[in-house]
Amino acid sequence: MGLDLQAVQHLVTALLNLAVALVTGASVSRLWIGRDVSRWADARRQSVCKAALAGVVVALAANAVLLWLESATMAEVPVSEAAGATWSMLTSTHLGLAWSIGMFGLAMATVGTCMCGDRSQSSALLTLASLAVFWYTRSMVSHAASEGDFSLPLLADWIHLGLISLWVGEVFLAGGVMLRATENMTEADRRARAEYVASLSSSATFALSGIFVTGLYASWRNLGGFDNLVGNSYGNTLVAKLLLVGVAAMLGGINRFFVMPPWLAPESSGNAAPEVLPMRFKRILWIEALVLLAVVVLAAWLASTSPPGEQM
């Protein structure tokens, strides 16, 4: 049984997007804890830096592998014989140009990540600006680029990708690093954690609002009308993705409106809240992260599936 290059490309694309989201989440977390001198923040800085470094290494490797696989697919040659096709793709195609710019963006994000030990915000801002360049190049090779590299559809897709990366990354970082159990918390620690959770919730709400607007526009444009929402591969995948995004948004709403108020009310003043509340918040957050992982995988499939208008 031969290697299914298209399936492998989808999985590598999903891995790339997840790794970039992890770096994004780590970068905004660094901004939020800033120069906080609490023991709670200090204990997380090193872990956040390690997560960001792991993310950029995986992103660089996945981006390189993705170019190789796409070259093999386009040239219709085995993966082991794709060196010549990869060079041709890199030097003479629009995809190669976009890839080169995107790889430069990832390299600069790596520089910002390697400066993670610095408490100043400049390195985190450098990483986020570099990732913005990378997101733009991903839009350059998407369905949104059909009207050119400087068009409204591409701008909307760029914003959409950035906001999804922000949402996915901050949820994964919060569940895996920032909100891990901490013993003997002081008043300063509780206030720092409460401020972080409030920033997380506000950021997720902002990202979700932007994702809804840009996603609605892209769906309407790619489908050519909502009559095409079902009955084709693109529409069916899009529906599945939208349903999962809705579930993730519902889980985030449960945390925001039912778990956070009784938890943060005392903690923002430095007082202890019942331990069940942060545990419940984190449990729901992890379920949300698993749902978003499925969204990332579906988004990778959707990016390489032709919309109904292009199938005709």
BAFI-3210 file (N, C-alpha, C; in Angstrom, 3 decimals, decimal comma, padded with zeros to 6 digits):
// residues 312
n [1|2|3|4|5|6|7|8|9|10|11|12|13|14|15|16|17|18|19|20|21|22|23|24|25|26|27|28|29|30|31|32|33|34|35|36|37|38|39|40|41|42|43|44|45|46|47|48|49|50|51|52|53|54|55|56|57|58|59|60|61|62|63|64|65|66|67|68|69|70|71|72|73|74|75|76|77|78|79|80|81|82|83|84|85|86|87|88|89|90|91|92|93|94|95|96|97|98|99|100|101|102|103|104|105|106|107|108|109|110|111|112|113|114|115|116|117|118|119|120|121|122|123|124|125|126|127|128|129|130|131|132|133|134|135|136|137|138|139|140|141|142|143|144|145|146|147|148|149|150|151|152|153|154|155|156|157|158|159|160|161|162|163|164|165|166|167|168|169|170|171|172|173|174|175|176|177|178|179|180|181|182|183|184|185|186|187|188|189|190|191|192|193|194|195|196|197|198|199|200|201|202|203|204|205|206|207|208|209|210|211|212|213|214|215|216|217|218|219|220|221|222|223|224|225|226|227|228|229|230|231|232|233|234|235|236|237|238|239|240|241|242|243|244|245|246|247|248|249|250|251|252|253|254|255|256|257|258|259|260|261|262|263|264|265|266|267|268|269|270|271|272|273|274|275|276|277|278|279|280|281|282|283|284|285|286|287|288|289|290|291|292|293|294|295|296|297|298|299|300|301|302|303|304|305|306|307|308|309|310|311|312]
n.u [000,847|000,713|002,177|000,009|000,170|-001,327|-002,856|-000,781|000,289|-001,858|-001,776|000,781|000,449|-001,495|000,034|001,998|000,403|-000,555|001,822|002,695|000,573|001,037|003,400|002,395|000,519|002,298|003,742|001,834|001,209|003,601|003,558|001,387|002,125|004,331|006,370|005,821|006,505|005,773|005,858|004,345|004,255|006,995|007,588|006,497|007,575|009,917|008,914|007,084|008,850|010,214|008,140|007,577|010,010|010,052|007,832|008,644|010,747|009,458|007,701|009,446|010,619|008,325|007,385|009,425|009,285|006,722|006,968|008,588|006,912|004,738|006,024|006,751|004,215|003,158|004,978|004,576|006,235|008,112|008,512|011,135|012,552|012,280|013,943|014,934|012,502|011,657|013,565|012,993|010,365|010,826|012,322|011,011|008,256|005,104|004,247|006,688|007,928|006,197|006,569|009,289|009,307|007,627|009,157|011,280|009,882|009,286|011,887|012,674|010,822|011,848|014,200|013,131|011,952|014,144|015,114|013,679|014,188|014,496|012,819|011,585|009,119|009,720|010,870|008,802|006,951|008,366|008,358|005,589|005,069|006,648|005,404|003,043|003,832|004,365|001,750|000,516|001,763|000,790|-001,838|-001,405|-001,130|-003,535|-007,131|-008,042|-006,343|-007,048|-007,776|-005,514|-002,445|-002,800|-005,480|-008,933|-010,202|-007,883|-006,782|-008,798|-008,640|-006,055|-006,298|-008,146|-006,681|-004,655|-006,124|-007,320|-005,028|-004,155|-006,297|-006,325|-003,679|-003,432|-005,271|-004,219|-001,727|-002,591|-003,953|-001,925|000,398|000,293|-001,783|-001,235|-001,199|-000,557|001,078|000,726|000,097|000,592|-000,870|-000,091|000,475|-002,055|-003,423|-001,934|-002,449|-005,199|-005,321|-004,089|-005,904|-008,162|-007,181|-006,765|-009,421|-010,616|-009,072|-009,659|-012,372|-012,295|-010,826|-012,577|-014,776|-013,691|-013,000|-015,504|-016,629|-014,765|-014,691|-017,338|-017,498|-015,529|-016,638|-019,059|-018,025|-016,383|-018,176|-020,018|-022,594|-024,955|-026,398|-024,762|-023,707|-023,959|-023,652|-021,328|-017,754|-016,222|-018,153|-019,277|-017,083|-016,596|-018,947|-018,661|-016,386|-017,362|-019,307|-017,738|-016,221|-018,285|-018,922|-016,534|-016,591|-018,861|-017,979|-015,960|-017,601|-019,006|-016,981|-016,346|-018,698|-019,791|-017,880|-015,622|-016,538|-017,249|-014,784|-012,711|-013,533|-012,908|-010,161|-008,889|-008,537|-006,636|-007,458|-008,180|-009,885|-012,409|-010,800|-011,874|-012,863|-010,731|-009,809|-012,038|-012,270|-009,883|-010,308|-012,472|-011,220|-009,318|-010,943|-011,971|-009,573|-009,042|-011,186|-010,573|-008,218|-009,192|-010,485|-008,290|-007,171|-009,274|-009,322|-006,923|-007,502|-009,564|-008,289|-007,025|-009,030|-011,126|-013,342|-016,908|-017,338|-014,912|-014,830|-016,340]
n.v [-001,199|002,127|005,296|007,738|010,706|013,058|012,818|012,733|015,285|016,819|016,138|017,042|019,750|020,352|019,838|021,822|024,171|023,858|023,957|026,581|027,930|027,270|028,670|031,232|031,371|031,138|033,492|035,591|034,975|035,554|038,314|038,959|038,176|039,696|041,892|040,874|040,093|038,081|034,910|032,982|033,817|033,822|031,122|030,119|031,288|030,066|027,600|028,443|029,538|027,216|025,788|027,500|027,395|024,687|024,734|026,453|024,999|022,646|023,851|024,964|022,604|021,221|022,993|022,872|020,148|020,155|021,706|019,999|017,738|018,884|019,587|017,083|016,072|017,864|017,483|014,871|012,748|010,238|010,678|010,355|011,162|013,844|016,055|017,669|018,659|020,089|022,149|023,453|024,250|025,995|028,057|029,033|029,413|030,793|029,689|028,845|031,319|032,424|030,502|030,887|033,490|033,039|031,184|032,796|034,469|032,608|032,052|034,520|034,619|032,594|033,784|035,792|034,107|032,816|034,826|034,739|034,694|037,262|039,765|041,900|043,224|043,321|041,139|039,251|040,692|040,906|038,231|037,799|039,645|038,545|036,085|037,005|037,693|035,134|033,999|035,528|034,650|032,078|032,574|033,562|031,337|030,147|029,545|032,104|033,748|034,041|036,407|037,871|038,881|041,022|041,604|042,010|039,505|038,006|039,508|039,223|036,466|036,271|037,648|035,934|033,508|034,327|034,960|032,501|031,037|032,408|031,900|029,042|028,579|030,001|028,688|026,060|026,622|027,703|025,534|023,565|024,684|027,310|027,165|025,062|023,036|024,691|024,984|026,390|029,163|032,673|035,900|037,681|035,863|034,807|037,052|037,565|035,263|035,530|037,877|036,963|034,962|036,540|038,097|036,078|035,206|037,536|037,904|035,557|035,938|038,223|037,155|035,139|036,641|038,011|035,802|034,777|036,821|037,090|034,436|034,005|035,702|034,537|031,995|032,538|033,658|031,576|029,474|030,483|031,083|030,069|027,850|025,901|024,747|022,150|018,798|018,624|018,065|020,198|021,863|020,054|019,474|022,022|022,520|020,620|021,653|024,174|023,392|022,221|024,434|025,916|024,295|024,507|027,265|027,365|025,934|027,657|029,803|028,748|028,577|031,328|032,629|031,128|029,797|031,451|033,961|033,335|032,373|034,282|036,550|036,514|035,868|037,834|039,760|038,722|036,783|033,395|031,113|028,495|025,451|023,790|025,344|026,540|024,053|023,040|024,951|024,493|021,856|022,069|023,695|021,976|020,156|021,908|022,444|019,959|019,811|021,998|021,059|019,144|020,926|022,242|020,152|019,611|022,080|021,985|020,019|021,319|023,479|022,419|021,523|021,908|024,652|024,718|026,401|026,260|023,701|023,314]
n.w [000,000|-001,007|-000,018|001,153|000,002|000,123|002,474|004,337|003,939|004,908|007,630|008,357|007,844|009,781|012,067|011,773|011,966|014,574|016,051|015,520|016,685|019,336|019,858|019,516|021,630|023,777|023,474|023,885|026,492|027,751|027,456|029,081|031,705|031,924|033,668|036,118|039,442|041,096|042,778|041,528|038,812|038,164|038,372|036,098|033,857|032,790|031,925|029,995|028,125|027,337|026,134|024,000|022,574|021,841|020,200|018,027|016,925|016,037|014,231|012,276|011,263|010,347|008,407|006,498|005,744|004,683|002,338|000,844|000,552|-000,846|-003,179|-004,193|-004,664|-006,595|-008,709|-009,164|-008,303|-006,461|-002,903|-002,044|-004,228|-004,644|-004,561|-006,729|-007,722|-005,509|-005,376|-007,793|-007,275|-005,185|-006,327|-008,580|-008,420|-007,258|-004,882|-003,839|-003,380|-001,429|000,556|001,180|002,258|004,419|005,850|006,567|008,325|010,353|011,174|012,270|014,309|015,830|016,713|018,379|020,249|021,368|022,896|025,130|027,872|028,676|030,461|029,315|027,034|024,383|022,984|022,895|021,405|019,010|018,231|017,818|015,750|013,745|013,397|012,356|009,792|008,824|008,950|006,992|004,660|004,536|003,909|001,392|-000,205|-000,189|-000,741|-000,553|-001,957|-004,574|-005,761|-005,753|-004,034|-002,382|-001,443|-000,378|000,384|000,997|003,076|005,017|005,428|006,451|008,909|010,072|010,289|012,062|014,391|015,017|015,557|017,805|019,631|019,829|020,667|023,149|024,731|024,869|026,097|028,517|029,728|029,806|030,903|032,244|034,171|035,823|038,801|041,892|044,952|048,256|047,750|047,727|048,583|046,562|044,526|043,993|043,066|040,755|039,247|038,908|037,374|035,074|034,182|033,695|031,580|029,707|029,239|028,192|025,888|024,461|023,978|022,354|020,176|019,297|018,444|016,227|014,662|014,061|012,430|010,241|009,421|008,624|006,432|004,718|004,347|003,041|000,697|-000,403|-000,706|-002,464|-001,908|000,532|-000,068|-000,925|001,283|002,174|000,852|-000,611|-000,570|000,482|001,728|003,600|005,249|006,208|007,676|009,728|010,961|011,818|013,654|015,645|016,423|017,518|019,730|021,193|021,721|023,331|025,571|026,430|027,109|029,285|031,184|031,375|032,265|034,349|035,927|036,305|037,655|040,510|041,222|040,610|041,951|044,832|044,534|043,020|044,874|046,416|048,154|049,140|047,026|046,750|046,022|044,147|042,094|040,363|039,493|038,144|036,130|034,688|033,878|032,124|030,295|029,192|027,851|025,961|024,614|023,395|021,634|020,014|018,919|017,148|015,462|014,299|012,805|010,985|009,699|008,300|006,397|005,096|003,910|001,696|000,130|-002,631|-003,021|-003,793|-006,045|-007,397|-008,190|-010,367]
ca.u [000,000|001,549|002,016|-000,997|000,848|-002,275|-003,173|000,401|000,337|-002,856|-001,316|001,918|-000,118|-002,114|001,130|002,575|-000,524|-000,609|003,088|002,674|-000,382|001,701|004,313|001,544|000,019|003,406|004,123|000,873|001,335|004,758|003,123|000,465|002,802|005,213|007,407|005,255|007,568|005,213|006,416|003,512|004,697|008,379|007,607|005,957|008,333|010,818|008,098|006,540|009,949|010,468|007,041|007,758|011,141|009,597|006,917|009,332|011,525|008,515|007,170|010,482|010,748|007,092|007,306|010,366|008,710|005,534|007,421|009,073|005,756|003,978|006,806|006,611|002,851|003,011|005,804|004,158|007,407|008,193|009,070|012,588|013,157|011,677|014,901|014,913|011,199|011,610|014,351|012,222|009,232|011,313|012,946|010,297|006,800|004,527|004,258|008,050|008,150|005,455|007,227|010,550|008,978|007,101|010,266|011,984|009,074|009,497|013,248|012,666|010,082|012,792|015,082|012,379|011,729|015,416|015,313|012,552|014,580|014,402|011,472|010,999|008,099|010,162|011,106|007,491|006,357|009,096|007,842|004,233|005,151|007,211|004,360|002,071|004,381|004,131|000,319|000,179|002,220|-000,128|-002,999|-000,982|-001,237|-004,852|-008,221|-008,268|-005,419|-007,496|-007,886|-004,228|-001,791|-003,155|-006,913|-009,770|-010,313|-006,642|-006,674|-009,727|-008,100|-004,892|-006,803|-008,788|-005,634|-003,995|-007,009|-007,446|-003,765|-004,184|-007,258|-005,859|-002,439|-003,595|-005,994|-003,274|-000,738|-003,234|-004,222|-000,739|001,517|000,019|-002,722|-000,916|-001,438|000,461|000,843|001,154|000,030|000,482|-001,842|000,438|000,322|-003,471|-003,761|-001,282|-003,190|-006,504|-005,110|-003,805|-007,143|-009,003|-006,610|-007,050|-010,830|-010,865|-008,415|-010,421|-013,617|-011,924|-010,454|-013,771|-015,585|-013,051|-013,097|-016,882|-016,840|-013,939|-015,102|-018,609|-017,185|-014,815|-017,563|-019,971|-017,281|-015,914|-019,301|-020,815|-023,986|-025,060|-027,041|-023,696|-023,126|-023,976|-023,716|-020,023|-016,689|-015,837|-019,236|-019,423|-015,957|-016,807|-020,003|-018,075|-015,497|-018,180|-019,944|-016,726|-015,933|-019,409|-018,767|-015,428|-017,063|-019,785|-017,169|-015,356|-018,656|-019,286|-015,919|-016,378|-019,887|-020,230|-016,768|-014,728|-016,994|-017,037|-013,356|-011,861|-013,980|-012,015|-008,744|-008,335|-008,204|-005,602|-008,043|-008,283|-011,193|-012,468|-009,891|-012,635|-013,138|-009,673|-009,755|-013,141|-011,898|-008,853|-010,892|-013,246|-010,239|-008,704|-011,930|-011,960|-008,337|-009,204|-012,095|-009,823|-007,276|-009,960|-010,714|-007,036|-007,043|-010,265|-008,909|-005,877|-008,202|-010,364|-007,409|-006,638|-010,250|-011,626|-014,704|-017,829|-017,158|-013,707|-014,979|-017,126]
ca.v [000,000|003,306|006,420|008,719|011,983|014,104|012,655|013,134|016,748|017,345|015,954|017,938|021,097|020,480|019,933|023,161|025,168|023,685|024,430|028,048|028,372|027,124|029,810|032,408|031,339|031,421|034,902|036,454|034,693|036,335|039,705|039,119|038,119|040,846|042,017|040,437|039,509|037,085|033,558|032,271|034,181|033,378|029,673|029,761|031,891|029,095|026,601|029,096|029,628|025,876|025,468|028,312|026,847|023,440|025,090|026,977|023,908|021,809|024,639|025,030|021,287|020,897|023,840|022,311|018,892|020,467|022,102|018,780|016,923|019,575|019,493|015,712|015,924|018,632|016,885|013,471|011,893|009,725|011,618|010,175|011,729|015,171|017,142|018,576|019,320|021,057|023,309|024,162|024,870|027,075|029,144|029,491|029,420|031,677|028,953|028,895|032,667|032,536|029,636|031,514|034,604|032,444|030,577|033,930|034,859|031,622|032,222|035,691|034,219|031,799|034,751|036,363|033,073|032,567|035,937|034,606|034,914|038,700|040,101|042,972|042,755|043,475|039,843|038,653|041,455|040,491|036,903|037,926|040,323|037,581|035,104|037,666|037,526|033,734|033,796|036,155|033,789|030,934|033,067|033,755|030,078|029,591|029,938|033,550|034,483|033,984|037,774|038,538|038,833|042,213|041,733|041,910|038,112|037,551|040,205|038,577|035,141|036,516|037,941|034,706|032,571|034,847|034,869|031,085|030,663|032,999|031,187|027,676|028,601|030,434|027,638|024,977|027,080|027,850|024,224|022,736|025,334|028,434|026,868|023,830|023,161|025,397|024,880|027,489|030,428|033,890|036,854|038,177|034,781|034,700|038,212|037,386|034,238|036,093|038,807|036,159|034,321|037,592|038,423|034,922|035,214|038,692|037,645|034,517|036,557|039,066|036,285|034,452|037,619|038,204|034,543|034,676|037,773|036,720|033,112|034,147|036,291|033,557|030,908|033,051|033,853|030,309|028,614|031,065|031,027|029,067|026,648|024,918|024,406|020,695|018,088|018,595|017,813|021,441|022,279|019,107|019,686|023,325|022,362|019,916|022,604|025,188|022,768|022,070|025,784|026,257|023,562|025,136|028,562|027,101|025,566|028,895|030,595|028,162|029,037|032,775|033,141|030,323|029,359|032,571|034,956|032,991|032,087|035,462|037,584|036,582|035,711|039,098|040,543|037,994|035,805|032,052|030,631|027,034|024,853|023,124|026,269|026,485|022,706|022,941|025,805|023,812|020,659|022,528|024,219|020,863|019,660|022,900|022,253|018,769|020,191|022,876|020,213|018,610|022,054|022,458|019,067|019,849|023,265|021,552|019,335|022,308|024,358|021,776|021,048|022,958|025,107|024,331|027,209|025,862|022,323|023,301]
ca.w [000,000|-001,157|000,901|000,752|000,199|000,494|003,897|005,100|003,870|005,833|009,008|008,576|007,919|011,100|013,042|011,602|012,521|016,025|016,601|015,457|017,711|020,634|019,987|019,700|022,998|024,696|023,340|024,573|027,926|028,211|027,566|030,199|033,000|031,868|034,701|037,398|040,270|042,005|042,670|040,556|037,465|037,985|038,217|034,785|032,753|032,172|031,226|028,808|027,165|026,807|025,226|022,791|021,830|021,231|019,124|016,836|016,323|015,305|013,114|011,246|010,645|009,629|007,222|005,525|005,255|003,882|001,002|000,171|000,190|-001,885|-004,406|-004,694|-005,170|-007,829|-009,764|-009,299|-008,132|-005,087|-001,920|-002,000|-005,438|-004,806|-004,341|-007,875|-007,769|-004,405|-005,771|-008,820|-006,595|-004,334|-007,085|-009,776|-008,251|-006,245|-003,620|-003,322|-002,843|-000,170|001,543|001,594|003,157|005,641|006,598|007,192|009,475|011,419|011,681|013,141|015,513|016,618|017,372|019,489|021,259|022,050|023,832|026,052|029,258|028,959|030,933|028,520|026,114|022,999|022,337|022,625|020,302|017,805|017,853|017,284|014,453|012,793|013,119|011,483|008,443|008,456|008,679|005,710|003,565|004,445|003,169|000,010|-000,950|000,129|-001,640|-000,433|-002,817|-005,974|-006,274|-005,612|-002,721|-001,601|-001,682|000,819|000,849|001,619|004,357|005,949|005,759|007,300|010,253|010,553|010,697|013,251|015,559|015,376|016,180|019,141|020,470|020,075|021,433|024,533|025,458|025,143|027,078|029,824|030,313|029,992|031,580|033,129|035,255|036,542|040,244|042,662|046,391|049,139|047,026|048,525|048,047|045,290|043,550|043,621|042,232|039,453|038,510|038,549|036,264|033,881|033,732|033,128|030,266|028,845|028,868|027,315|024,615|023,756|023,513|021,212|019,052|018,802|017,705|014,932|013,912|013,563|011,327|009,091|008,963|007,916|005,121|003,897|004,011|002,017|-000,550|-000,961|-001,054|-003,533|-001,444|001,585|-000,598|-001,140|002,575|002,305|-000,417|-001,257|000,408|001,141|002,611|004,706|006,168|006,840|008,674|010,868|011,635|012,483|014,819|016,688|016,934|018,385|020,992|021,923|022,203|024,442|026,733|026,910|027,753|030,608|032,084|031,556|032,954|035,496|036,779|036,640|038,639|041,920|041,459|040,559|042,885|045,997|044,211|042,535|046,074|047,137|049,063|048,584|046,581|046,817|045,055|043,098|040,990|039,351|038,916|037,181|034,994|033,911|033,271|030,952|029,350|028,483|026,890|024,885|023,853|022,559|020,545|019,114|018,184|016,024|014,543|013,574|011,819|009,939|008,948|007,374|005,297|004,380|003,139|000,434|-000,543|-003,520|-002,802|-004,869|-007,241|-008,091|-008,630|-011,590]
c.u [000,883|001,235|000,990|-000,436|-000,107|-002,633|-002,005|000,546|-000,652|-002,362|-000,139|001,436|-000,754|-001,046|001,786|001,693|-000,588|000,665|003,140|001,709|000,237|002,653|003,523|001,030|001,098|003,779|003,148|000,909|002,506|004,383|002,264|001,165|003,881|006,319|006,879|006,325|007,018|005,867|005,657|003,975|006,107|008,449|007,158|006,764|009,210|010,031|007,496|007,620|010,238|009,377|007,182|008,897|010,767|008,691|007,633|010,160|010,615|007,980|008,179|010,601|009,511|006,965|008,239|009,824|007,526|005,928|007,871|007,903|004,942|004,704|006,682|005,239|002,681|003,786|005,442|005,366|007,402|008,854|010,590|013,300|012,705|012,649|014,875|013,615|011,081|012,389|013,612|011,047|009,685|011,766|012,091|008,782|006,375|004,512|005,643|008,393|007,469|006,117|008,498|010,302|008,465|008,189|011,104|011,221|009,252|010,899|013,329|011,888|010,968|013,756|014,377|012,164|013,003|015,770|014,285|012,915|014,513|012,974|010,824|010,028|008,545|010,339|009,783|006,807|007,039|008,571|006,473|004,234|005,687|006,189|003,282|002,522|004,121|002,670|-000,062|000,602|001,362|-001,398|-002,669|-001,122|-002,569|-005,880|-008,409|-007,399|-005,861|-007,631|-006,595|-003,718|-002,111|-004,632|-007,672|-009,939|-009,049|-006,446|-007,572|-009,204|-006,898|-005,322|-007,413|-007,745|-004,950|-004,835|-007,226|-006,172|-003,687|-005,081|-006,751|-004,633|-002,620|-004,363|-005,050|-002,250|-001,350|-003,434|-002,973|000,352|001,051|-000,845|-002,460|-001,004|-000,250|000,105|001,327|001,191|-000,139|-000,597|-001,384|000,280|-001,121|-003,884|-003,157|-002,037|-004,537|-006,374|-004,846|-005,090|-008,090|-008,502|-006,892|-008,481|-011,149|-010,264|-009,190|-011,736|-013,365|-011,617|-011,680|-014,661|-015,021|-013,128|-014,489|-017,082|-016,061|-014,314|-016,400|-018,367|-016,520|-015,744|-018,515|-019,259|-016,899|-017,045|-020,083|-022,290|-024,142|-025,876|-026,022|-023,055|-023,075|-024,001|-022,421|-018,954|-016,315|-016,898|-019,382|-018,307|-016,122|-017,863|-019,451|-017,166|-016,297|-018,855|-018,957|-016,325|-017,041|-019,328|-017,661|-015,837|-018,016|-019,020|-016,480|-016,368|-019,011|-018,238|-016,054|-017,530|-020,279|-019,106|-015,912|-015,270|-016,794|-015,578|-012,549|-012,276|-013,110|-010,540|-008,112|-007,981|-007,144|-006,119|-008,196|-009,723|-011,217|-011,650|-010,618|-012,846|-012,009|-009,533|-010,840|-012,824|-010,903|-009,409|-011,682|-012,304|-009,597|-009,669|-011,996|-010,726|-008,442|-010,130|-011,369|-008,760|-007,963|-010,246|-009,476|-006,858|-008,024|-009,894|-007,824|-006,489|-008,951|-009,495|-007,025|-007,824|-010,829|-013,047|-015,596|-017,623|-015,954|-013,802|-015,696|-016,212]
c.v [001,250|004,373|007,398|010,111|013,070|014,023|013,085|014,661|017,379|017,274|016,882|019,388|021,343|020,625|021,309|024,215|025,087|024,206|025,955|028,611|028,294|028,291|031,099|032,487|031,655|032,900|035,826|036,202|035,464|037,806|039,917|039,071|039,193|040,828|041,633|039,695|038,476|035,731|032,744|032,557|033,672|031,881|029,232|030,307|030,865|028,055|027,172|029,190|028,264|025,463|026,222|027,776|025,542|023,730|025,575|025,895|023,009|022,545|024,710|023,703|020,948|021,723|023,325|021,027|019,154|020,889|020,885|017,931|017,566|019,513|018,108|015,495|016,634|018,014|015,434|012,538|011,358|010,740|011,547|010,815|013,167|016,320|018,162|019,348|020,371|022,314|024,139|024,904|026,114|028,291|029,714|029,533|030,413|030,992|028,986|030,241|032,837|031,709|030,295|032,663|034,070|031,819|031,656|034,401|033,908|031,747|033,419|035,413|033,384|032,711|035,369|035,373|032,782|033,677|035,892|034,905|036,373|039,049|041,239|042,378|042,764|042,139|039,146|039,362|041,113|039,144|037,016|038,611|039,368|036,508|035,695|037,572|036,100|033,494|034,380|035,268|032,533|031,348|033,261|032,494|029,380|029,999|031,458|034,356|034,515|035,371|038,568|038,521|040,032|042,530|041,609|040,467|037,626|038,220|039,560|037,214|035,267|036,783|036,695|033,715|033,029|034,693|033,419|030,614|031,193|032,198|029,797|027,696|028,985|029,415|026,495|025,392|027,210|026,495|023,440|023,349|026,319|028,070|025,521|024,090|023,829|025,327|026,137|028,835|031,594|034,789|037,392|037,126|034,691|035,864|038,073|036,353|034,768|037,049|038,044|035,548|035,348|037,991|037,311|034,953|036,361|038,464|036,606|035,076|037,435|038,216|035,622|035,389|037,844|036,972|034,394|035,569|037,353|035,354|033,152|034,704|035,267|032,422|031,340|033,168|032,517|029,396|029,147|031,091|029,876|027,846|025,531|024,454|022,901|020,076|018,082|018,491|019,067|021,859|021,371|019,283|020,999|023,239|021,683|020,848|023,635|024,634|022,631|023,419|026,237|025,575|024,184|026,486|028,391|026,752|026,797|029,780|030,069|028,628|030,520|033,222|032,363|029,920|030,549|033,526|034,544|032,679|033,375|036,560|037,636|036,600|037,015|040,034|039,859|036,954|034,451|031,749|029,115|026,400|024,161|024,030|026,317|025,110|022,523|023,759|025,086|022,572|021,019|023,041|023,094|020,230|020,594|022,725|021,047|019,056|021,058|022,113|019,601|019,700|022,297|021,402|019,275|021,052|022,916|020,843|020,359|023,171|023,749|021,179|022,187|023,345|024,739|025,107|026,805|024,438|022,223|023,405]
c.w [000,000|-000,129|000,344|001,038|000,665|001,971|004,769|005,096|004,834|007,271|009,319|008,673|009,280|012,188|012,986|012,254|014,045|016,683|016,614|016,496|019,098|020,882|020,214|021,129|024,013|024,662|024,061|026,075|028,519|028,368|028,806|031,551|033,098|032,906|036,085|038,200|041,246|041,764|041,627|039,133|037,198|037,712|036,829|033,609|032,030|031,382|029,945|027,727|026,538|025,814|023,915|021,940|021,142|020,039|017,874|016,147|015,485|014,077|011,972|010,503|009,809|008,353|006,120|004,914|004,339|002,469|000,206|-000,308|-000,929|-003,225|-005,023|-005,302|-006,507|-008,989|-010,034|-009,290|-006,705|-004,154|-001,895|-003,190|-005,683|-004,648|-005,481|-007,969|-006,675|-004,760|-006,819|-008,205|-005,835|-005,147|-008,211|-009,634|-007,185|-004,889|-002,990|-002,729|-001,496|000,925|002,076|002,570|004,493|006,496|007,261|008,431|010,642|012,018|012,628|014,421|016,425|017,373|018,585|020,615|022,035|023,042|024,963|027,494|029,672|029,367|030,155|027,505|024,656|022,290|022,010|021,463|018,982|017,315|017,218|015,919|013,384|012,429|012,215|010,023|007,959|008,122|007,324|004,543|003,447|003,699|001,693|-000,836|-000,664|-000,920|-001,651|-001,389|-004,274|-006,598|-006,100|-004,181|-001,836|-001,837|-000,361|001,290|001,535|002,973|005,408|006,381|006,680|008,740|010,876|011,066|011,984|014,508|015,988|016,081|017,611|020,074|020,831|020,983|022,885|025,361|025,827|026,196|028,464|030,491|030,645|030,824|032,652|034,334|035,917|038,056|040,941|044,141|047,106|048,420|047,986|047,926|046,696|044,184|043,064|042,722|040,826|038,612|038,058|037,370|034,968|033,325|033,112|031,742|029,269|028,339|027,908|025,936|023,799|023,216|022,292|019,980|018,451|018,005|016,308|014,060|013,305|012,339|010,089|008,540|008,187|006,513|004,201|003,459|002,903|000,674|-001,189|-001,407|-002,245|-003,189|-000,471|001,161|-000,792|000,168|002,811|000,915|-001,190|-000,178|001,189|002,158|003,818|005,743|006,920|007,931|009,925|011,672|012,423|013,732|015,964|017,274|017,874|019,731|021,834|022,500|023,386|025,710|027,321|027,614|029,127|031,613|032,402|032,446|034,210|036,436|037,217|037,706|040,094|042,250|041,574|041,530|044,139|045,612|043,713|043,689|046,916|048,084|048,368|048,199|046,725|045,700|043,910|041,891|039,962|038,719|037,865|035,928|034,095|033,218|032,022|029,876|028,552|027,489|025,684|024,003|022,924|021,382|019,533|018,333|016,960|014,997|013,692|012,485|010,668|009,082|007,936|006,166|004,432|003,467|001,793|-000,306|-001,375|-003,158|-003,980|-006,159|-008,059|-008,638|-009,960|-012,832]
res [m|g|l|d|l|q|a|v|q|h|l|v|t|a|l|l|n|l|a|v|a|l|v|t|g|a|s|v|s|r|l|w|i|g|r|d|v|s|r|w|a|d|a|r|r|q|s|v|c|k|a|a|l|a|g|v|v|v|a|l|a|a|n|a|v|l|l|w|l|e|s|a|t|m|a|e|v|p|v|s|e|a|a|g|a|t|w|s|m|l|t|s|t|h|l|g|l|a|w|s|i|g|m|f|g|l|a|m|a|t|v|g|t|c|m|c|g|d|r|s|q|s|s|a|l|l|t|l|a|s|l|a|v|f|w|y|t|r|s|m|v|s|h|a|a|s|e|g|d|f|s|l|p|l|l|a|d|w|i|h|l|g|l|i|s|l|w|v|g|e|v|f|l|a|g|g|v|m|l|r|a|t|e|n|m|t|e|a|d|r|r|a|r|a|e|y|v|a|s|l|s|s|s|a|t|f|a|l|s|g|i|f|v|t|g|l|y|a|s|w|r|n|l|g|g|f|d|n|l|v|g|n|s|y|g|n|t|l|v|a|k|l|l|l|v|g|v|a|a|m|l|g|g|i|n|r|f|f|v|m|p|p|w|l|a|p|e|s|s|g|n|a|a|p|e|v|l|p|m|r|f|k|r|i|l|w|i|e|a|l|v|l|l|a|v|v|v|l|a|a|w|l|a|s|t|s|p|p|g|e|q|m]
***
